[in-house]
Amino acid sequence: MFPAVIDSSMLHDFKQCPIKFANTYVSHWKPKQPSVHLHAGAAFARGLEVARRAFYELNHSADDSVVAGLGALISAYGDFIPPVQSAKTLERMCGAFEFYFANYPLGPGDGSPIEVPALGRAIEYNFVLPLPINHPETGEPLQFCGRWDGIINFAGGVFGLDDKTATQLGQSWGRQWILRSQFTGYAWAAQQYGMRLDGFVIRGVSILKTKYDTAQVLIYRPSWQIERWYTEMLDWIADMIKCYQTGSWRHNLDTACSDYGGCGFLDVCDSPDPASYLERDYERRVWDPLTRQETKL
């Protein structure tokens, strides 16, 4: 069925390639072998959340909080075996975690999560908002959801925080966020909750086999950009629904096939019999953007 909740990843995948969106979020096909980038990144994010909650909510010391976060990272990484050539091993991810807090230490002032009335500290802060467009099957309003890594005090203002793990950092890494739709959507969501963000702090940690590096960039979202995003976002969702109702999902056979190491459905789209590839190398797992968990069908 067409998803009831839309997030920025779904919008990104539909814009990148409609058939990728259909395979992933309508038919729920996922590779049997999870992506090392997604798995390691999720474990890293879990560690950051636990460390911040230990420090800002439980009043643990900075050192004890980092230790708690490290334990959470190890638990989330589990017994996952990364590809031989990958630098994102458990050992290297633990090193990157310690490197992160050496550069962005826990403490008051800049970087501390704001207090949200009745909800506490804005750490891993979820939002879900109704949209003025209905689900094509149930008739209920579709919802848009997302999750801030944090909303923090920074440079005398209030900024959204987003942490990224990467392979390489540089000028092109920082420039990719200037117009990134994810953050415009998050700025719109903040407005719906009565919050005015001054911008976003995006922190990147690169993980190589021999070293770590970090970069921090600030981006801003003026009102006209937010209004443009909202109007066009509804248009994109209308296009999704049209594809769903007609059963016509186009293939974007261009750079989408090779970006970020290659699309996970490359072999499927390269075959005259895609069903055979799906049945052999994929399994059906439903991603819930509200709980951020997958369930096998």
N, C-alpha and C positions, 0 to 999 in steps of 0.2 A: 504494500500500500504506500501511497505517497506519504512522506513524513508529516507528522503533526507539528513538529518543532523544527525550525530552521536556525542554523548557526552560521558563523562566518566561514567555517571550513566547507560547509555544503555549498554556500554561495560561490566560494572560490572554485570548487571542483566543477560546478555546473558551468561557470564562465569559461573555465579552462577546457572542458570537454564534456558535453551533455551525456555521452554514453558512459563515461566514467562515473558521473553522478548517478545514473540509473543503476549501473552494476553495484555501486557501493551502498546507496541509501534507499533504493527502491527494491532491488532484488537481494541486497544485503550480502553480496559476495565479498569475501576478504581473503587475502593470501593465507595459506596455512602457516607459513613462516612469517611471523610479524617483522616489521621493519625495525632494524636496529636503531635507527634515528628516532622513531616514535617511542620505542620501548625505553631506550636510555633517557630520552628527554622527559618522559613521564616519571621515571624514577627520580631524576634530578629535581623535577618540580615538586614531587612528594616530599623530598628531603627539605627543600626550601620552606615549604608550608609548615612542616613540623617544627623546624628550627625557629621560625618566626613566632609561631603560636607559643612555643615553650618560653621564649624571651618576653614577648609583649603581652601575653595573656596569663601565663603561669608564673611570671617573674623569676624564671630561672636565670642563672648567670649566662653570659654570652658563650663561654666555653662549654658549659653543660648543654646549652641549647644547640650548639653546632654538633655536639656528640649525639644528641637525640635525633637531629636531622640526618646525620650520617647513618644511624641505625635504620631510620625509615627508608632512606635511599637503598641500602643494602637489601632490606626486606622486599621493597618494590621491584628491585632488579631481579631478585630470586635466582633461579638456576638457568636463566636465559643464556644461551650460548651464541655469542655474536659471530659474524663471519670472520674468517681468519685475518683478512686484510683490514678490518675495522679497528679504529683507535678507541671506540667507545666500549671498552671492556669495563667490567665492574671496578677493577683497580683504578683505571684511568678516570672513571666517573667520580670515584671517591676523591681522587686527587683534585679534580676540577671543582668539586664541592668545597673543599678546604681553600682552594685558590680564590673562589668566589668571595667567601667571607673574609679572607685576608684583604681583599680589595674593597669590599662593601660591608664593613663590620656592623654588627647589630648595635643599636644604641639609640638614644633620644635624638631629636632634631631631624635633619635631612634623612629621608629614607624610612622614617617611622610611620607605620600605618595610622590613618586617621581613625577616630572614634565615630562610629555610625550609631545614632540613637536607636536603642532597643536591639541592636545587632552586635555591638562590640566592635572590635578591631576589624578593619577592612582588609582581611587576609583571605586570599582565594575566595573572592566575593562573587557569588552567582547572581545573575539577573534573568528574568523571563518576562516578556512583555507581549500582549496581544497585538495583532496586526489587523488592519482593516481589509483583510482578504481572507476568504473562507477556504477550508479544506475541500478538495474536489469530491470527496466521498462522504465525509461526515457532516459537512456544512458548518462545522464549528470554526471559530476564528483560528487561523494559524498563529503560531507564537514565534517570537525571535528570542534567542537566548545566547548567553555568553558567560564568560568568567574572567574577571580581572585577577591577575596574580596578586595585585594589591592596589590600594588607593593610598597614596603616601603624601606626607608633608615634604615639600622639596622647594628649595630656593625661594622661600616665602610664599609659596602657593600650594595648590592641591593638584597632584598629578596622578594619572594612572600609571601603574608599573607593569612592565611585561619583561620576563626573563626568557632569553633564547639561548639554546646551545647550537653551536655551529662547528664547521670544519675550518673555515678561513674567515678572517675579519679584514676589513679594509674599507676604503671609501665607498665601494659599491655595496658593501653590506649595510652601511648606514643609510645610503640613499634609497634603498629599496622600501624603507618604511615611510617615506615622505607622504605618499598618497595611499598607503595600504588601507584597503577597505575595512579590515578588521578593526582598526583603531577609530575610524570614523563612526562605525556602528557602536563602538563602546562609548564614544562621546555622546552620541544620540541617546543611548540607554541611560547614561548618567543624568542627562537633562530630564528624562521622564521620572527620575527619582528625586528631582529637585536639586541635583548637584551640578555645579559648573566646574568642569575640569579646566585647569590652565594649560594642560598639554599632557604628554606622555613621556615617561622615562623608559627607554628600551635598553636593556643591558644584555650584551652578548658575551658568552664565554666560548672560546674556540678550544677544541680538544684534539690535539695531535698526538702521535705516538711518543714524541720527545719533548713537547712543551705545551704550555697553556698560554692563552692571551685573552684580553678582555677589551671591550669598547662600550661606551655609553653615549647614546644620542638622545636629543630632545626633539620632539615633533609637536606640531600644534594643529588644531582643527577649528578654523573660524566658522561662524554660523552658516555662511553661504555654502561651505563644503558639506556640512552636516545636512542641510536641507537638500542639496543635490543628491547626496548619498541615499537619503530616505526615499525620495521620489524614484530614483533609478532602481533601488533595491526592490521596491514593489513591482516594478516592470520586469525585473529579472525573475521574480517569483511567479509572475503571471506567465512568463515564457516557460518556466518549469512545468506549471500546471498544463499548459497547452501541449507540451511534449508528452506528458503523462496521459492526457486524455486521448491523444492521437496515436500513442505508442511509437512515435517517431523520435528517436534519440540520435542526433547527428554525431559523427565522428570528427574530431578536430585533429586530423592527421598532419600535424605540424610540430612545432617545438614542444607542445604538451606531451608528446610521446617520449621525449628525452630529458626534459627538465628535471632537476634534482635527482639525477642518477637514473632516471627512466621511470615511466609510468608502470604501476604494478599490473596493468592489464595489457601490456605490450604484446605478449605472445597470444593473448586472446584475440586481439584485433588483427593480428597478423595471420590468423588461421581462417580457412573457409568453413571450419566447423568449430566455432567458439565454444559451444556447449561442452565438447569433449575436454577442452582445457579447463573450463570452470569446474567440471565434476572431478577432474583429476587433481588439480593443484590448488583449489580454493575450497572454502567451506562457508556456510552461511552463519554470520554473526551479526546481530543487530546492535548498532551503536546508539546509546541513549545520551543525547547531548546534555540532558539535565543532570543525570547522575555521573556522566562521563565514564560509563562502563559498557562493556559488550557482553551480550548473552547469546549463546549458541542456539540456533534454531533446530 
